[in-house]
Amino acid sequence: MAEFLRPQARATLWRWREVLFAGALAALGLWWALGSFGLVKWIGIVLVLLAAAIAAAGVQRARFRQDGQGPGIVMLDERRLVYMGPLTGGAMDVADLTRLELEPAAMPRPHWVLTGVGGQALAIPVNAEGAETLFDVFAALPGIRSGSVLDVLERTPGARVTVWEKERTLLH
């Protein structure tokens, strides 16, 4: 069955899997909402609303996902981000993250540059295997807008761009 679809088509379907699931859920909800009455009708309406929320989140995730064929592996284990690359790597606690940047000049693909409290930097290719877990890490950062992360990733500017920086509390 895996050979039924071309690899590119299969990858595209997998990339948009949440949106496809939301579409199927919305179709079921509409069928119940329009063709039934009583409790089933209200369950159908709730399913349509739930599908809309899943689709909105799925579109953001699909825009963030890359092919996963880049160098290295990204893992997230109990709020500790680990990148194991062929030449570099490192680990950083999500709570220690102070700055998030996109470095478009890195080869062969742009890299996310995560800077920690002590100034240590962790460069992760945007298309590394498991890099889609970074979306959840970035979404949990205080004050970050997911839309700005996606816009920077899609436009890929010519110079390094700071996407997010932790607010520093001043003592006076």
C-alpha positions as CSV (number, residue, x, y, z in Angstrom):
1,M,0.0,0.0,0.0
2,A,2.9,2.3,0.7
3,E,3.9,2.2,-3.0
4,F,0.5,3.3,-4.1
5,L,1.4,6.9,-3.9
6,R,4.5,8.7,-5.1
7,P,6.9,9.6,-2.3
8,Q,6.4,13.3,-2.9
9,A,2.6,13.0,-2.7
10,R,2.9,10.9,0.4
11,A,5.1,13.5,2.0
12,T,2.7,16.3,1.1
13,L,-0.2,14.3,2.6
14,W,1.8,13.6,5.8
15,R,2.8,17.3,6.1
16,W,-0.9,18.4,6.0
17,R,-2.2,15.5,8.1
18,E,-3.8,17.6,10.8
19,V,-5.7,19.7,8.2
20,L,-6.9,16.5,6.4
21,F,-8.1,15.0,9.6
22,A,-9.9,18.3,10.4
23,G,-11.6,18.2,7.0
24,A,-12.8,14.7,7.6
25,L,-14.0,15.6,11.1
26,A,-15.8,18.7,9.7
27,A,-17.5,16.6,7.1
28,L,-18.8,14.2,9.7
29,G,-19.9,17.1,11.9
30,L,-21.7,18.8,9.1
31,W,-23.4,15.5,8.1
32,W,-24.7,15.1,11.7
33,A,-25.6,18.8,12.1
34,L,-27.6,19.0,8.9
35,G,-29.1,15.6,8.7
36,S,-30.0,14.9,12.3
37,F,-31.9,16.4,15.2
38,G,-31.7,16.5,18.9
39,L,-28.4,15.6,20.7
40,V,-26.7,14.3,17.5
41,K,-27.3,17.6,15.8
42,W,-25.5,19.5,18.7
43,I,-22.7,17.0,18.7
44,G,-22.2,17.6,15.0
45,I,-22.0,21.4,15.6
46,V,-19.4,20.8,18.3
47,L,-17.4,18.6,15.9
48,V,-17.5,21.3,13.2
49,L,-16.1,23.9,15.8
50,L,-13.5,21.5,17.0
51,A,-12.5,20.7,13.4
52,A,-12.0,24.5,12.7
53,A,-9.7,24.8,15.7
54,I,-7.7,21.7,14.6
55,A,-7.5,23.0,11.1
56,A,-6.1,26.4,12.3
57,A,-3.4,24.7,14.3
58,G,-2.7,22.2,11.5
59,V,-2.2,24.9,9.0
60,Q,0.4,26.6,11.2
61,R,2.2,23.3,11.8
62,A,2.2,22.4,8.1
63,R,3.7,25.8,7.3
64,F,6.5,25.2,9.8
65,R,7.3,21.6,8.8
66,Q,10.2,21.0,6.4
67,D,11.2,17.8,4.6
68,G,13.1,16.4,7.5
69,Q,16.0,15.4,5.3
70,G,18.5,17.8,6.7
71,P,21.6,16.9,8.8
72,G,21.1,15.9,12.4
73,I,18.3,14.9,14.7
74,V,16.3,17.1,17.1
75,M,14.8,15.6,20.3
76,L,12.8,17.2,23.1
77,D,12.9,15.4,26.4
78,E,11.2,16.9,29.5
79,R,11.8,20.5,28.3
80,R,15.4,19.8,27.3
81,L,16.1,20.4,23.7
82,V,18.8,18.2,22.2
83,Y,20.4,18.5,18.7
84,M,22.7,15.8,17.5
85,G,24.3,16.8,14.2
86,P,27.1,15.3,12.0
87,L,29.5,18.0,13.0
88,T,27.9,19.9,15.8
89,G,25.3,19.4,18.5
90,G,24.3,20.3,21.9
91,A,21.6,20.5,24.5
92,M,19.7,23.4,26.1
93,D,16.9,23.7,28.6
94,V,13.9,25.5,27.2
95,A,13.7,27.6,30.3
96,D,17.3,28.9,29.6
97,L,16.5,30.1,26.1
98,T,17.0,33.9,25.8
99,R,17.0,34.5,22.1
100,L,15.7,32.9,18.9
101,E,17.1,33.8,15.5
102,L,17.0,32.5,12.0
103,E,20.3,32.4,10.1
104,P,19.6,32.2,6.4
105,A,23.2,32.2,5.3
106,A,24.0,28.8,7.0
107,M,24.7,26.0,4.6
108,P,23.1,23.9,3.1
109,R,19.8,25.3,4.6
110,P,18.9,28.0,7.0
111,H,19.4,27.3,10.7
112,W,17.5,28.3,13.9
113,V,20.0,29.8,16.3
114,L,19.0,29.4,19.9
115,T,20.9,31.3,22.5
116,G,21.0,30.4,26.2
117,V,21.5,32.3,29.4
118,G,25.3,31.9,29.4
119,G,25.5,33.0,25.8
120,Q,25.9,29.5,24.4
121,A,24.4,29.1,21.0
122,L,22.7,26.0,19.5
123,A,22.3,26.0,15.7
124,I,19.7,23.7,14.3
125,P,18.9,23.3,10.6
126,V,15.3,24.1,9.8
127,N,15.0,20.7,8.0
128,A,16.7,18.5,10.5
129,E,14.9,15.3,11.4
130,G,12.5,16.0,14.2
131,A,12.7,19.8,13.8
132,E,8.9,20.0,13.8
133,T,9.1,19.6,17.6
134,L,10.6,23.1,17.6
135,F,7.2,24.5,16.8
136,D,5.9,23.5,20.2
137,V,9.0,24.8,21.9
138,F,8.7,28.2,20.1
139,A,5.0,28.4,20.7
140,A,5.6,28.1,24.5
141,L,8.0,31.1,24.6
142,P,6.4,34.0,26.4
143,G,5.2,36.8,24.1
144,I,6.1,35.1,20.8
145,R,3.7,35.2,17.8
146,S,3.6,32.0,15.8
147,G,2.7,34.0,12.7
148,S,5.9,36.0,12.9
149,V,7.9,32.8,13.2
150,L,6.2,31.3,10.1
151,D,6.6,34.5,8.1
152,V,10.3,34.7,8.8
153,L,10.7,31.0,7.9
154,E,8.7,31.4,4.6
155,R,10.4,34.6,3.4
156,T,13.9,33.6,4.5
157,P,15.5,37.1,4.6
158,G,19.1,37.8,3.5
159,A,20.6,38.4,7.0
160,R,20.2,37.0,10.4
161,V,16.8,37.9,12.0
162,T,15.9,37.9,15.7
163,V,12.5,36.3,15.9
164,W,12.2,36.4,19.7
165,E,14.1,37.7,22.7
166,K,13.4,37.2,26.3
167,E,12.4,40.3,28.2
168,R,15.0,41.4,30.7
169,T,13.8,42.6,34.0
170,L,15.5,45.8,35.1
171,L,16.1,46.4,38.8
172,H,15.8,50.2,38.6
